Amino acid sequence: MAEPKRAGAAMRHAEVIAENITSLIGGGTEPASYEPGPAALLLPLGPHGGATELPGGQLLGPERTSEYKGADLMVDRFFETFGLTGKD
């Protein structure tokens, strides 16, 4: 099933791919599979603006959007994903 081209889905794709690569390196034979999740849309407009639509149609304003994403564009999440410490 096709899904919208959104960053959240791409990040979930990458997590499954990384899990499969790690498994193959370790001798695993059963690949993990990807299951599309509910779509959400976070649109930051600077560090204090934007809007969010959550699954089910719930809308969040600029304050909550900046809490989720706008303040640092999820940089800390990428540091964790790539096993980095600090902001090297």
C-alpha distances in whole Angstrom, upper triangle without the diagonal:
4,6,10,12,15,17,16,13,15,17,15,14,18,19,17,18,21,21,21,23,26,25,26,29,30,30,27,25,22,19,17,13,11,10,8,11,13,13,17,19,22,24,28,31,33,34,35,33,29,27,24,22,20,18,19,21,24,26,28,31,32,34,31,28,31,31,28,27,30,33,32,28,27,30,31,27,27,30,29,26,29,31,34,37,38,37,38
4,7,9,12,15,14,11,13,16,14,13,16,18,17,18,21,22,21,23,26,26,27,29,31,31,28,26,24,20,19,15,12,11,9,12,13,12,15,17,20,22,25,28,30,32,33,30,27,25,22,20,19,17,19,20,23,24,26,28,30,32,29,26,29,30,26,25,28,31,30,26,25,27,29,26,25,29,28,25,27,30,32,35,37,35,36
4,6,8,11,11,8,10,13,12,12,15,17,16,17,20,21,21,23,26,26,27,29,31,31,28,27,24,21,19,15,12,11,7,9,10,9,12,13,16,18,21,24,27,28,29,27,23,21,18,16,16,14,16,17,20,20,22,25,26,28,25,23,25,26,22,22,24,27,26,22,22,24,26,23,23,26,26,23,25,28,30,33,34,33,34
4,6,9,10,8,10,13,13,13,16,18,18,19,21,23,23,25,27,28,29,31,33,33,31,30,27,24,21,18,15,13,10,11,11,8,10,10,14,15,18,21,24,25,26,23,20,18,16,14,14,13,16,16,18,18,20,22,23,25,23,20,23,24,20,19,21,25,24,20,20,23,25,22,21,25,25,23,25,28,29,32,33,31,32
4,7,9,7,8,11,12,11,14,16,17,17,19,21,22,23,25,27,27,29,31,32,30,29,27,23,21,18,15,15,12,13,13,10,11,11,13,14,17,20,22,24,25,23,19,18,16,15,16,16,18,18,20,20,21,23,23,25,23,20,22,23,20,18,20,23,22,18,18,20,22,20,19,23,23,20,22,26,27,29,30,28,29
4,6,6,6,9,10,11,13,15,16,17,19,20,22,23,25,26,27,29,31,32,30,29,27,24,21,19,15,15,12,12,12,8,9,8,10,11,14,17,19,20,22,19,16,15,13,13,13,14,17,16,18,17,18,20,20,22,20,16,18,19,16,14,16,19,18,14,15,17,19,16,16,20,20,18,20,23,24,27,27,25,27
4,5,5,6,9,10,10,12,14,15,16,18,20,21,22,24,26,27,29,30,28,28,26,23,20,18,15,15,13,13,13,10,10,9,10,11,13,16,17,18,20,19,16,15,14,14,14,15,19,18,19,18,18,20,19,21,19,15,17,17,14,12,14,17,15,12,11,13,16,13,12,16,17,14,16,20,20,23,23,21,23
4,5,5,6,9,10,11,13,14,15,17,19,20,21,23,25,26,27,29,27,27,25,21,18,16,13,13,10,9,10,8,8,8,9,12,14,17,19,19,20,19,17,15,13,13,12,12,16,16,17,17,17,19,19,20,17,15,16,16,13,12,15,17,16,12,11,14,15,12,12,16,16,13,16,19,20,22,23,22,24
4,5,5,6,9,10,11,12,14,15,17,18,20,21,23,25,26,27,25,25,22,18,16,13,10,10,7,8,9,8,9,11,12,15,17,21,22,23,24,23,20,18,16,15,14,13,17,18,19,19,20,22,22,24,21,18,20,20,16,15,18,21,19,16,15,17,18,15,15,18,18,15,17,20,22,25,26,25,26
4,5,5,6,9,10,10,12,14,15,16,18,20,21,22,24,26,24,24,22,18,16,14,11,12,10,11,13,12,13,13,14,16,18,21,22,23,25,24,21,20,18,18,17,17,20,21,22,22,22,24,24,25,23,20,21,21,18,16,19,21,19,15,14,15,17,14,13,16,16,13,15,18,20,23,24,23,24
4,5,5,6,9,10,10,12,14,15,16,18,20,21,23,24,22,23,21,17,15,14,11,13,11,12,14,13,13,13,14,16,17,21,21,22,24,23,21,20,18,18,17,17,21,21,22,22,22,24,23,24,21,18,19,19,16,14,17,19,17,14,12,13,14,10,10,13,13,10,12,15,17,20,21,20,21
4,5,5,6,9,10,11,13,14,15,17,19,20,21,23,20,21,18,15,12,11,8,9,9,9,12,12,13,14,15,18,20,23,24,24,26,25,23,22,19,18,16,16,19,21,22,22,22,25,25,25,22,20,21,21,17,16,20,22,19,17,14,16,16,13,12,16,14,11,14,17,19,22,23,23,24
4,5,5,6,9,10,11,12,14,15,17,19,20,21,19,19,17,13,11,9,7,9,9,11,14,14,15,17,18,20,22,25,27,27,29,28,25,24,21,21,19,19,22,23,24,25,25,28,28,28,26,23,24,24,20,19,22,24,22,19,17,18,19,15,14,17,16,13,15,18,20,23,25,24,25
4,5,5,6,8,10,10,12,14,15,16,18,20,18,19,17,14,12,11,10,12,13,14,17,16,17,18,19,21,22,25,26,26,28,28,26,25,23,23,21,21,25,26,27,27,27,29,28,29,26,23,24,24,20,19,22,23,20,18,15,16,17,13,12,14,14,10,11,14,17,20,22,21,22
4,5,5,6,9,10,11,12,14,15,17,18,16,17,16,12,10,10,9,12,13,13,16,17,18,19,19,22,23,26,27,27,29,28,26,26,23,23,21,21,24,26,26,27,26,29,28,28,25,23,24,23,20,19,22,23,21,18,15,16,16,12,11,14,12,8,11,13,16,19,21,21,22
4,5,5,6,9,10,10,12,14,15,16,14,14,12,9,6,7,6,10,11,13,17,17,19,21,22,24,26,29,30,30,32,31,29,28,25,25,22,21,25,27,27,29,29,31,31,31,28,26,27,26,23,22,26,27,24,22,19,20,20,16,15,17,16,12,14,16,19,22,25,25,25
4,5,5,6,9,10,11,12,14,15,13,14,13,9,8,9,9,12,14,16,19,20,21,23,24,26,27,30,31,31,33,33,31,30,27,27,25,24,28,29,30,31,31,33,33,33,30,28,29,28,25,24,27,28,25,23,20,20,20,17,15,18,16,13,13,16,19,22,25,25,25
4,5,5,6,8,10,11,12,14,13,14,14,11,10,11,12,15,17,18,21,22,23,24,24,26,27,30,31,30,33,33,31,30,28,28,26,26,29,31,31,32,31,33,33,33,30,28,28,27,24,23,26,27,24,22,19,19,18,15,13,15,13,10,10,12,16,19,22,22,22
4,6,5,6,9,10,11,12,10,12,11,8,7,10,11,14,16,17,21,22,23,25,26,28,29,32,33,32,34,34,32,32,29,29,26,26,29,31,31,32,32,34,34,34,31,29,30,28,25,25,28,29,26,24,21,21,20,17,16,17,15,12,13,14,17,21,24,24,24
4,5,5,6,9,10,10,8,9,8,6,6,9,11,14,17,19,22,23,25,27,28,30,32,35,35,35,37,37,35,34,31,31,29,27,31,33,34,35,35,37,37,37,34,32,33,32,28,28,31,32,29,27,24,24,23,20,19,20,18,15,15,17,20,24,27,27,27
4,5,5,6,9,10,9,11,11,9,10,12,14,18,20,22,25,26,27,28,29,31,32,35,35,35,38,38,36,35,33,33,31,30,33,35,36,37,36,38,38,38,35,33,33,33,29,28,31,32,29,27,24,23,23,20,18,19,18,14,14,16,19,22,25,26,25
4,6,5,6,9,8,11,12,10,11,14,16,19,21,23,26,27,28,30,30,32,33,36,36,35,38,38,36,36,33,33,31,31,34,36,36,37,37,39,38,38,35,33,33,32,29,28,31,32,28,27,24,23,22,19,18,18,16,13,13,14,17,21,24,25,24
4,5,5,6,5,7,8,8,9,12,15,18,21,23,26,28,29,31,32,34,35,38,39,38,40,40,39,38,35,35,32,31,34,37,37,38,38,40,40,40,37,35,36,34,31,31,34,34,31,30,26,26,25,22,21,21,19,16,17,17,21,24,27,28,28
4,5,5,5,7,9,8,11,14,16,20,23,25,28,30,31,33,34,36,37,40,40,40,42,42,41,40,37,37,35,34,37,39,40,41,41,43,42,43,40,38,38,37,34,33,36,37,34,32,29,28,27,25,23,24,22,19,18,19,23,26,29,30,29
4,6,7,10,12,12,14,17,19,23,25,27,31,32,33,34,35,37,38,41,40,40,43,43,41,41,38,38,36,36,39,41,41,42,42,44,43,43,40,38,38,37,34,33,36,36,33,31,29,28,27,24,22,22,21,18,17,18,21,24,27,28,27
4,6,9,11,12,14,17,20,23,26,28,31,32,34,36,36,38,39,42,42,41,44,44,43,42,39,39,37,36,39,41,42,43,42,45,44,44,41,39,39,38,35,34,37,37,34,33,30,29,28,25,24,23,21,19,19,18,22,25,28,29,28
4,7,10,11,14,17,20,23,27,28,32,34,35,37,38,40,41,45,45,44,46,47,45,44,41,41,38,37,40,42,43,44,44,47,46,46,43,41,42,40,37,37,40,40,37,36,32,32,31,28,27,27,25,22,22,22,25,28,32,33,32
4,6,8,10,14,17,20,23,25,29,31,32,35,36,38,39,43,43,42,45,45,43,42,39,38,36,34,37,39,40,42,42,44,44,44,41,39,40,38,35,35,38,39,36,34,31,31,30,27,26,26,24,21,21,22,25,28,32,33,32
4,6,10,12,16,19,22,25,28,30,32,35,36,39,40,44,44,44,46,46,43,42,39,38,36,34,37,39,40,42,42,45,45,45,42,40,41,40,36,36,39,40,38,36,33,33,32,29,27,28,26,23,24,25,28,31,35,35,35
4,7,9,13,16,19,21,25,27,29,32,33,36,38,42,42,42,44,43,41,39,36,35,33,31,33,36,37,39,39,42,43,43,39,38,39,38,34,34,37,39,36,34,31,31,30,27,26,28,25,22,23,24,28,31,34,35,35
4,6,10,13,16,19,22,24,26,29,30,33,35,38,39,39,41,40,38,36,33,32,30,28,31,33,34,36,36,39,39,40,36,35,36,35,31,31,34,35,33,30,28,28,28,24,23,25,23,20,21,22,26,29,32,32,32
4,7,10,13,15,19,21,23,25,27,30,32,35,36,36,37,37,34,33,30,28,26,24,27,29,31,32,33,36,36,36,33,31,33,31,28,28,31,33,30,28,25,26,25,22,21,23,21,17,19,21,24,27,30,31,31
4,7,10,12,16,18,21,23,25,28,30,34,35,35,36,35,33,31,28,26,24,22,24,27,28,30,31,34,35,35,32,30,32,31,27,27,30,32,30,27,25,26,26,22,22,24,22,19,21,23,26,29,31,32,32
4,6,9,13,14,17,19,22,24,27,30,32,32,33,32,29,27,24,23,20,18,21,23,25,27,28,30,31,32,29,27,28,28,24,24,27,29,27,24,22,24,24,20,20,23,21,17,20,22,25,28,30,30,31
4,6,10,12,15,18,20,24,26,30,31,31,32,31,28,26,22,20,18,16,18,21,22,24,26,29,30,31,27,25,28,27,23,23,27,29,28,25,22,25,25,21,21,24,22,19,22,24,27,30,32,32,33
4,7,8,12,14,17,20,23,27,29,29,30,28,25,23,19,17,15,13,15,17,19,21,22,25,27,28,24,23,25,25,21,21,24,27,26,22,21,23,24,20,21,24,22,20,22,25,27,30,31,31,32
4,6,9,12,15,18,21,25,27,27,27,26,23,20,16,14,12,9,12,14,16,18,19,23,24,25,21,20,22,22,18,19,22,25,24,21,19,22,22,19,20,23,21,19,22,25,27,29,30,30,32
4,7,10,13,16,19,23,25,25,25,24,20,17,14,11,9,6,8,11,12,15,16,20,21,23,19,18,21,20,17,18,21,24,23,21,19,23,23,20,21,25,23,21,25,27,29,30,31,31,33
4,7,10,13,16,20,22,23,23,21,17,14,11,9,7,6,9,10,12,13,14,17,19,20,17,15,18,19,15,16,18,21,21,18,17,21,22,19,20,23,23,21,24,26,28,30,30,29,32
4,7,10,13,16,19,19,19,17,14,11,7,6,5,5,9,9,10,10,11,14,15,17,14,12,15,15,12,12,15,18,18,15,15,18,20,17,19,22,21,20,23,26,27,28,28,27,30
4,6,10,13,16,16,16,14,11,8,6,5,7,9,11,10,11,10,10,12,13,15,13,10,13,14,11,11,13,16,16,13,14,17,19,17,18,22,22,21,23,26,26,28,28,26,29
4,6,10,12,13,13,11,8,6,4,7,8,11,14,12,12,10,9,10,10,12,10,7,9,11,8,7,9,12,13,10,11,15,16,15,16,20,20,19,22,24,25,26,25,23,26
4,7,9,11,11,9,5,5,6,9,11,14,17,15,14,11,10,10,9,12,11,7,9,12,10,8,8,12,13,10,12,15,18,17,18,21,22,21,24,26,26,27,26,24,26
4,6,7,8,6,4,7,8,12,14,17,20,17,16,13,11,10,8,10,10,6,7,10,9,7,5,9,10,8,11,13,16,16,17,20,21,21,23,25,24,25,23,21,24
4,7,7,5,5,8,11,14,17,20,23,20,19,15,13,11,8,11,12,9,8,12,12,10,7,10,12,10,14,16,18,19,20,22,24,24,26,28,27,27,25,23,25
4,6,6,7,11,14,17,20,23,25,23,21,18,16,13,10,11,13,10,8,12,12,10,6,8,9,9,13,14,17,18,19,21,23,23,25,26,25,25,23,20,23
4,6,9,12,14,18,19,23,25,23,21,18,15,13,9,9,11,9,6,9,10,8,5,4,7,8,11,13,15,16,18,19,21,22,24,25,23,23,20,18,21
4,7,10,13,16,18,22,24,22,19,16,13,10,6,6,9,8,5,9,11,10,7,7,10,11,14,16,17,19,21,22,24,25,27,28,26,26,23,22,25
4,7,10,14,16,20,22,19,17,14,11,8,4,7,9,7,6,10,11,10,7,9,12,12,15,17,19,20,21,23,25,26,28,29,28,28,26,24,27
4,7,11,13,17,19,16,14,11,9,7,5,8,9,6,7,10,11,9,8,11,13,12,14,17,19,19,21,23,25,25,27,29,28,28,27,25,28
4,7,10,14,15,12,11,7,6,5,5,9,8,6,8,11,10,10,10,13,15,14,15,19,20,20,22,24,25,25,27,30,29,30,28,27,30
4,6,10,12,9,8,6,5,7,8,10,8,6,9,11,9,10,11,14,16,14,14,18,19,18,20,23,23,23,26,28,28,29,28,27,30
4,7,8,6,6,5,6,9,11,13,11,9,13,14,12,13,14,17,19,16,17,21,22,20,22,25,25,24,27,29,30,31,31,29,32
4,6,6,5,6,8,11,14,15,12,11,14,14,12,13,16,18,19,17,17,21,21,19,21,24,24,23,26,28,29,30,30,29,32
4,5,7,9,11,15,17,18,15,14,18,18,15,16,19,22,23,20,19,23,23,21,23,26,25,24,27,29,31,32,32,32,34
4,6,9,12,16,19,20,17,16,20,20,18,19,22,24,26,23,23,26,27,24,27,30,29,27,31,33,34,35,36,35,38
4,6,10,13,16,18,15,15,18,19,17,18,20,23,24,22,22,26,27,25,27,30,29,28,32,34,35,36,36,35,38
4,7,10,14,15,12,12,16,16,15,17,18,21,23,21,21,25,25,24,26,29,28,28,31,33,34,34,34,33,36
4,7,10,12,10,10,13,14,13,15,16,18,21,19,20,23,24,23,25,28,28,28,31,32,33,33,33,32,35
4,7,8,6,6,10,11,10,12,13,15,18,17,17,21,22,21,23,26,26,26,29,31,31,31,30,29,32
4,6,6,6,9,10,11,12,12,14,17,16,18,21,22,22,24,26,27,27,30,32,31,31,30,29,32
4,6,5,6,9,10,10,9,11,14,14,16,19,20,20,22,25,25,26,28,30,29,29,27,26,29
4,6,5,6,9,10,9,10,14,14,15,18,19,20,22,24,24,26,28,29,28,28,26,25,28
4,5,5,6,9,9,10,13,13,14,17,17,17,20,22,22,23,26,27,27,26,25,24,28
4,5,5,6,6,9,11,10,12,15,16,16,18,20,21,21,24,26,25,25,24,23,26
4,5,5,4,5,8,9,10,13,14,15,17,19,20,21,23,24,23,23,21,20,23
4,6,7,6,9,10,10,13,13,13,16,18,18,19,22,23,22,22,20,19,23
4,7,8,9,8,8,11,11,11,14,16,16,17,20,21,21,21,20,19,22
4,6,6,5,6,9,10,10,12,14,15,16,18,20,19,20,18,17,20
4,6,5,8,10,12,13,14,16,18,19,20,22,21,21,19,17,21
4,6,8,9,11,12,14,15,17,18,20,21,19,19,17,15,19
4,5,6,8,10,11,12,14,15,16,18,16,16,14,12,15
4,6,8,9,10,12,14,14,16,18,16,17,16,14,16
4,5,5,7,9,10,11,13,14,14,15,14,12,15
4,5,5,6,9,10,11,12,11,12,11,9,12
4,5,5,6,9,10,10,9,9,9,8,11
4,5,5,6,9,10,10,11,12,12,14
4,5,5,6,8,8,10,11,10,12
4,6,5,6,5,7,8,8,9
4,5,5,6,8,10,11,12
4,6,8,11,13,13,14
4,6,9,12,12,12
4,7,10,11,11
4,7,8,8
4,6,7
4,6
4
